[in-house]
Amino acid sequence: MAKLSVDQQTVLGLLTDKGANFLIPDYQRPYAWGEIECQTLWEDIFDFAFPNQNRDEFNEEDDEYFLGPVVMFKNENSQKEIIDGQQRLTTILLLLRAFYLRLANMRDGASIETRKNIGRCIWKTRRFDDNVDTSKLKIDSEVATDEDKDEFLDILRTGKVSDSQKSQYAKNYRFFLQKLQDLSDNWPGYFTYLPDRLLNNCFFLPIEAESQDTALRIFSTLNDRGKPLADTDIFKAQFYKYYKEKGEKKEFINRWKDLEVISNEYFTSLSGTPMDELFSRYMYFERAKAGIKSTTTEALRKFYERNKYAILKKDDTLGNLEALAKFWKNVTLQDDTIFSDRVLKKLSVLQYAPNGMWTYLTSVYFLQNRDANDTLNDEDFYKFLNKITAFIWGYSFVRPGVNALRVPAYPEMISIVGGNEVEFKDSKLDATEVRNAMENYSFTNNRPITKSMLVWWAYQNDKQNLIPTDTILETEHIYSRNRQKIERSLSDTRNMESLGNKAILERSVNIRASDYKFEDKKKYYKGFTTSTGKTKPETMVQELKDLADSKDDFTEQDIVDRKKKILDSFIQYLADEKLLK
């Protein structure tokens, strides 16, 4: 069981403790509190220290104000690395430094004693005389992407700030200086009480863990107000140290920021940050190179921290991540200067895959097969996309779930980095088993494979044009539910949810066409001009336009025939890709 040290402490107690040697580590995010947060903190402390704006209503023995937890652990240099509480602790120190400056001109005993205590919170004390050593701060910052951290430390050391300084530290420090000026002008008899009550009656809850892992787990549990510290914040720190030693610190910071921009715009993650997703896709390439077939996938940070983050200390890793991010950006943008139209159509189908394994397979394929310009051979890439589409779709019917897909997918990734074509030779599918599974499958709208099949089928039409990535596609009942409620003409009500009765359709068209008879739907599929002269565009789904041109009605027999046609075509697709036993 992990050991924890938890002991509520006053601001004075926490910051003057003999072990007070705090570090904001390099993997933390930059300081982000602005005037709104500072104003809230100021008002809260003021109202606490002076109930009903009366200093005499304060009870020094019993009144307490909780500033929140500070989660930390002692690193190998005996510094207490702050995992949670960075923003609050930094802001409190700026406020205390402002008080220290203002109290310099006050000569009464209480002010002198309070200023001395504040100094002991900011600076370390000499060993023998207990006086502060103004060359040694109680806190240090190594945040890799915070270019203003030195400004924070300079403010603490000197108490000086110029109008030209624009960092958030400088802005907040000036804010507190102005608040103290206002306090001195408007509440002169209250001034000394506020810092004293801040030091002695405001509390932190320091939680000291025995390791970084434990501290991060505690933070994830406690922190429900902001973004938890991501795995990639830890990775950033390792990169930063590596490139700093190479003398490329500034270049790395710029490259990392660019990588964050691309990740935030073009990646999504269900359980982490967008950049976590980029690192996940790259992890599978490294797993494949290491020959790892195990279907038990390690947590992201566990994988990268192997051998003291050795993967992140290779010259090519950051470049590989940048290339991979740009590749997926081009996929999302459907960049026709990078990919052919037929490849873009295959990628468009895969965007609706029943699970995300295709992104890992494709990431491994790209990193292994890209040329010097980070492009892929069109013919080979097209064949690869066809193969994985057929296999993932077929396998999803007989072995549902992304976890099941790991068994054939992981060896295939190893085969890819070995320079081989994707074959799934050890996981061939049985045509009868696939067909039976599809025949008996309930293609309800909430099942991912339903839309997967419909998108695949739409692109089987040779005349189907590429549908833009940002198009919202919904599932259309060609024979509408409302029609069945009125006419009750389906002899087998299961045909309503049959694959033969469904198609993809843009949301804008589906809203208009959803409850009409087929003879009325036709005009929505084909587009029309209203009586007021407004043009309603046709659908982008070629099959529906073809149906509208060739049929006056869409009957139950049409549903049965269309389902058979889709299933026959898919089984043939598996055969063409040599995926059947």
N, C-alpha and C positions, 0 to 999 in steps of 0.2 A: 504494500500500500504506500502511495506517495505521501511524504511528510510535508506538512504545511505549518507555517508560523503565521497565526492570525491574532492581531492584538490592536484594538482601537487605540489610536494615538492622536494627540493634538497636533496642530501644525508645528508648534514649537517642539514637541516631543519627537515627531518624525524627522524633522530637519536638523535637529541638534543631536540626535542619537550618534554615539561614537562610530556606528557602522554606516552613517549616512554618506554614501559615495555613489551617487546616482548616475546612470548612463542612459540616455535615449539612444538606443542602438541603431545601426545603419539601416536595418530593414524596416524601421518604423516609417509611417507616412509623415510628410512635412507638417509643421504646425499650421492649423487651419482655423483656429478660433478668430472671429471677427468682432466688430463692435457690438453686434446684437448679443453674442454670448457674454462679452465683458460687461455690458450694461445689465444683463440679467444677474450675473454673479455679484456685481456691485450692489444692486438693489436688494438682493437676497441677504447679503452680509449686513448692509446698512439696517434693513428692517429687523434683522435678528439682533444686532447689537443695540439698537435703540427702539424697543417696542413702543408702538404708538408715538414714535419720534421723541421718546423720553428716555434719556440715559439712565435715570434712576429706577426705571421699572425692570431693568435687567437684573437677573439673579446669577451672580458670578459662580455660585456653587452648583447650581442645577441646570442652567440653560446650556444647551448644546446645539450645534449646527453641523450636520453631516455633509461633508464635501464629496463623498463617494469613495470607492475602493481604489487602491493602487496595487496592481498585480505585478510582481517582479520576481526575479531569481538572481542568485549571486553567481556571476560568471567566473571564469578561471582567473581573472585579474582582481577578484574580490570586489568588483563593481556590481551594484544592484541594477540589472537591466530592467527597464520599465516596459512591460508588455501592455498594461492598461493603466490609464490615468495620466498619460503624457500631457494631454491638452490642459487638464485642470491644474496639474502640478506646475507646468510651465507658466500658466497665467497667474497663479498664486505667487510665484517667485517674481514675476514682473511687478505685481502689485506691492509686494514687500519691498522691492528695490525702490519703488516710488516713495513709499513711506520712509525708507532709510534716508533718502535724499532730503525730504521735507523736514524730517525730525532733526536734521543737523543744526538748524538754527534755534532749536528750542533748548533751554537750559534748565528747566525744572527737573527734579529728580526722576519723576515718572517717565518723562520723555527720554531722558538719558538711558534709563534702564531698558525701556522698550527698544530703543535704537540698538543698544548692545545686543539684545536678544535677536533682533532681526539680522544683525551682522553675523551672528553665529548660525543663522539659518542659511545664509547665502555663501559664506566662506568657511573653509576649514579653520580650526583653531590650532595654535601652536601647542606643542606637546607639554611644555613646562609652565607657561604663564597663562594659558587659556585665552589669550588674545587672538583675534582673527588674523589669518594670513591672507591678505587681499590678493595674493598671487595664486591662490588655490580655491577654486569654486567647489561647491558641494555637488554640482551637476555638470555633466558634459554631454555634448550631442555629436553623434556621428551619422546622422540621417543622410543616406546616400544622395537622395534627390532634393534635399533642402539646401539650396544655395545660400540661404540667409542665416544658417545656424550660427555662423561666426558673429553675426550682428547681435543675436540673442546673448551670446556669451560676453560680448563687449559691453552691452547694456548692463548686464549684471556686474561686471567688473567696475565700470566707470560711472554708471548712472547717467551717462550723457546720451543724448539723441538729437540728431539734426533734422531740420525740415526736409532735407534732401533724401533722407532714408525712408524708403517706401515699403519695407518689409512689413509683414503682419505683426512681427514683434515690436517694431518701432511704432506702428500705428496704435497698438494696444497700450504700449508704455506711455505714449503721449496722452491717450485717453485717460489713463489712471492719474497721470500728473494733473490733468485738468480737473478731474473729479476731486482730487485732494486740494487743489486750489479753491474750488467751489466750497468744499467742506470747511476749509480754513476761514473763508470769507463769510459764510452764512451760518456756520455752527462752530465758532471758535472754541467754545467750552467743551466741545465733544471730540475734538480732533484726536487727542491722545488715547481716548477710550477705544476707538475703533481698531487700531492695530493691536492693542493689548487683547481685546476680545477675539480678534481673528487668530492670534497666536495661541491663546489659552482655552478658548471655548469652541473653536471650530475643529472638527475631527476628520481625519482620514481613516479608512480601514485598510491598512497595509496587509497584503496577503503575500507572504514570501514562500515561493515554491522551491523545491530542491533541484529543479531542472527547467530548462526552456520548454520542453514538451509539456510538463505539468502546468506551467504558467500559461501556455497557450490554450490548453484545454479549459482551464479555469476562466480565462478571458472569454472564450467562445460561449461558455455557459452564462457568465454574468452580463455580457455586453448585449443588451437588447435595444440600444439607442442609436447605434451607428453601425458602420461596416466592420465586421470582425477582421482581424489581421489575416491577410491571405497568405497562402503558401508562397505565392510569388513575391511577397514582400521579403520573405526569408531568402528566396533565390536571388533577389535583387542585391541583397547584402553580400552574398558570396561573389557574385559577378563584380560588384563594386570593389571589393578587396582585391580581386584578381587583377582588374584593369588599373586600379590605383598603383599596385606594385609594378605594373608595366609602364607607368607614366601616362596612361590613357584615360584618366579619370573623367575629364570633361567630355571627351568623345563618347565614353560609355554612357554618361548621363543623358546626352542628346539622343543617342541610339535607343536607350531604354524608353525615353519619353515618346519617341516616334513609334516604338513597338506598342506602348500602352494605347496610343491614339488609334492605331489600326485594330488592336484587340478589342477595345471598347466599342468600336463601330461595327465590327464584322464577326464577333464571336459572342455566343451566349453560353451560359452554364447554369445548370439547375441547382448546383450545390456550392459553387464558388464564384470567383470573379471571371470576367471574360478572358483575362490573361491566364488564369488557371486552366481554362479549356485549351488554349494554345499549347501550354506545357504538357497537358495530357496527351494531345495528339503527337507531340514530339516524343513523349515517353515511349510510345509504342514502337517508334523507330529504334530507339536505344534498346528496348527490350528485345526486339527482333535481332539486332546486331549481337546481342549477348546470348542469343539462342534460347531465350526463356519461353517455354511452352506452357508453363503452369497457368491454369485458368483462374487461380487466385491472384487477382491483381492488387498489388500493394497500393496503399494510399500515396498520393502524389508526393508529399514531402518525404515520406519514408523511402520512396524510390530514389529521389534525387540526393538525399543525404548520405547515401552509401559511400563508403570510403572517403568520408569528409568532403562530400559534394564534388567528387572527382569529375563528373560529367560537366559541371558548370565551370570547371577550370581548364577546359580545352579551348584552344584558339578558335575552333570551327563551330562551337555550340551556338554562340550568339548569332553568328551569320546564318546558321541553319534555321534558327527560330525566325529570323527576319525574312528569309526566303519563304518559309512555310506560311508565315502570316500574309505575305504579299500574294502567294498562290491562292489562299482562301479568299482574300479580298477580290482577286480577279474572278474567282468562281462566283462569288456573290454578285458582282457587278456584271456578270455575263459578258466579259470583255472579249469581243470578237476579233480583236487584234492579237489575242493570245490563243484562243481556242476556235476550232472550226464550229460551224453551225451544228453538225451532227454530234460533236462532243458536248456542246452546250445543252443540247436536248437530253442527252443521257444524264448529264449533271442535274438538269432540271427535274428529271424523274427521281433521281437519288435524293434530292432535297426532301422528298416525301417518303423516304424509306421507313419501314416499320420500327427501326431502331437506329442508333447512331454508330454502329460498328463500321459502316461504310466510310465514315470520315477518318477512322483510324487506318483502315486498309489503304485508303487513297493517300493519306499523309505519308505512310511508309513508301508507297509506290512513287510518289512525287520525289521524295528526298533521295531515293535510290536511283531513279531513272532520269532526273533532270540533267540538262546539258549545262554548258558554261554560262548560258544566258537565262538559266532557271526556267526553261521551257521543256515541253515533253514532245516526243514523236507522236504525231496525231494518230497514225494508224494503230500503233501499239497501245496508246492510251484509250482509244475507242474500243479496242478489243477487251482491254482490262475492265472498262466500265460496264460493257455488256455482260461480261462473265460474272462480276460481283453482283450486278443487279439481278440476274437470273438466279444465282445461288441464294442470295439473301432473301429474295421473295419466296422462292420455293422452300427453303429451309424453314422459313417462318411459319409455314403451314403445318409441317410435320414435326418441328421442334420449336415451338413458340418461345419467345423470350430472348433478350440480348445475352443473358448468361449462357444459354445453350449454344449460342453462336460462337462463343469464345473457343469451343473445342476445335472446330475446323478452321477458325479465322487465325488463331495465333500461329499454328504451324505454317499457314500460308504466308504470313508476314515474314517469317524466317526464310521461307522459300524466295520471297521477293528480294530480300537483301542479299540472297545468294545468287541473284542474277537470273532467276528462273521465271517463267510465265506462270500466271495463276491458273491452277487446274482443279483444285479441290478433289484430287484423284482418290483420296482416302475417305471422301464423304459424298460419294455419288448418291443421287436421289432415285427412288423407285417411282416410276411414272404412275402406277396404279395407286400407290399410297398418297402421292401428291394430289391426284385427281379426286380420290375419295374424300380427302381432307377438304378440298375446295368445294366439292359438291355438297358436303354436309356443313360447311362453315356458315355461320350467321354473320352476314356482312352488315352489321349495324354501324351507324355513323360514328359511334364513339370508339370504334376499334381502328387503330392506325393502319392496319393492313388494308382496310376498305379503301381509303383514299390512295394508298400506295398502288393498289391494283388499278384504280380508275385513272390515275395519272399515267401509269405505264401504258394502259390501253389507249389513252388519248394520243400518245405519241407513237403508237403503232400505225396510225394513219399517216401515209406518206406526205399528205398535204398539210399536216399540222405544223403551224409556225411556232417558234419559240415563244413561250409565255414569260413575261418579265417576272423576275424574282419577287418583286413587291406586290404582285397580284394576289389578292386574297381569294383562294379557291374554296368553294363549299361543295357539299354533296347534293346533287340534284336528283329527285325522283322524277323520271321522265313520265311515268304514269303516276299522277300525283295522289297523295294520301287523301286529299279532300275529295277527289273524284271517286275514290273507292268508298268513302263515307256516304256519298250521295247515290252512286249507281250500284255499288256492291257487285261489280261485274267480274271480279277475280274469283275464279273457282278455287284456287289455292292461295289463301291469304299470305302464305310465306313468300310468294312471288313479289310482294310489295317491297320487301327488303332484299330481294335477289340482286346479285351483281348485275344481272341482265337489265335491271330497271334503274340502274344508277349511273351517273356521269358526274364529272367535275364541271363546275360552272362558276364564273366570277360572281362574287357576292352581289355586286350591283345589278346583275342580270337576274340572279336567283331570287332576289327580293321581289322582283316584278313578276317572275314566271312561276313561282313555287306552287300556287294553288289552282292553276288553270288546267283545262282540258288541253290535250295535245294540239288540237286545231287552233287554240288560242296561244299556246306556248310558241308556236312556230314563228310568230312575228317577233317575239322577244329574242328567240335564237338568231333570227336573221337581221334584226334591227329594223327600225321604222321611224317615220316622221309623224309627230303628233299633230293634232288639229291646230295647235298654236305655232307650228313651224319648228318645234324643237326636235332635234335628232337624237334618237336613242340608239346607241351603237350596237352592232351585232356582237355575239359572243366570239371569243377567240378559240373556242373549242370546235375544231373542224368537223368532228363526227356529228355534233348536234346540228350544225348548219346543213350537213349532208342529209340527215334525217328529215329536217324541215323541208328540204327540196324534194325528197323522194317519197315521203309518206303523208297521207292525210290524217292518219290516226296511228297510235302506238298501242297495240293490244297485248293481251296476256301471252298470246303466241309469240309476239315480237320479243317479249321479255325472255321467254324460254329459249327462243332461237339465238338471241343475243348473248345470253349466258353461255350457251354451248360454244358459240363462236369465240368468246373470250377465253374460256377454259381450253379449248382446242389450240388456240393460238399460243397460250402460255406453255402448255405441255410441249408444243413444237419448239418454242423458244428455248426451253431447257434442253431439248434434243439437239438443236442447232449449236448450243454452247457446250455440247458434249458433257453434260452434267447428269445424264441418266445412266443407270446401271445397264 
